[in-house]
């Protein structure tokens, strides 16, 4: 039977981000709502870019002016070089002219950098999605003034998800990448989901004495999403996105498979359950003997019995509703 390590954890998005404006200005349009699917590069919001456009025009004019000055300076440098060779001017006058030529070149570099920065501000006024994902929340509205650090929207990638687990220090030595696990979440009752350990922290946290590991978890589509699966590429028009059954933030109880080893087992049908209590009837000297048992893991119709019976005990495989302690049980030879 399998031996599991039971852990608790939280589902998180594989990629998630609070997108900053990266520019200052008034919001003139928003294009997304909570739960909307967006593609990398899609517009989330737009800022008033009129001042940035004016800055671009001014920077381009300044750049053109410096280019003209540089052309004039280069012609002057070529002229004084010839004059120096003929001895018509002094070395000091020649050095002064060539220095002016070099400084004009640096002025052009500064003007072009200013022009690129102005163009960037125009581009930053259109705030875009950094990756494919689903909008978690939009933080701004039309008319609001934002700074470069203002959060505009949150976005997360819904598939796959990460299951973040904390492993007690005593069990940290058995954890490694590639281990498989199963888990349940409250929203879906006994439905089982699976994942694979992908990321293992290199250190034990001193404050809590545990090891943080993360498993990658495929996110199966929710029933309402399956009908729209073929139409996912058209979801960026404002329709609700297919986000899958599992959602970031869900609490999960996981079982991490450590190994398998032989243990006493009985058929599941041999159990009589009453709440958290489990009973099994074994045959002792021709009569039924009721045993309270502690159960382990279940697999392929059999369940492990941790205590209450011993290997080799004769178990009544399907006790009827009238079965009780002390009833005579016929052997095969007596039937």
Helices and strands as residue ranges (DSSP letters): E 2-13, E 16-20, E 25-30, E 37-38, E 43-47, H 50-86, H 91-124, E 126-128, E 133-138, E 145-146, E 151-156, E 161-168, G 169-174, E 180-185, G 186-188, E 193-200, E 210-217, H 223-226, G 229-237, E 251-260, E 265-267, G 268-270, E 272-274, E 277-284, E 287-292, E 294-299, E 302-307, G 332-334
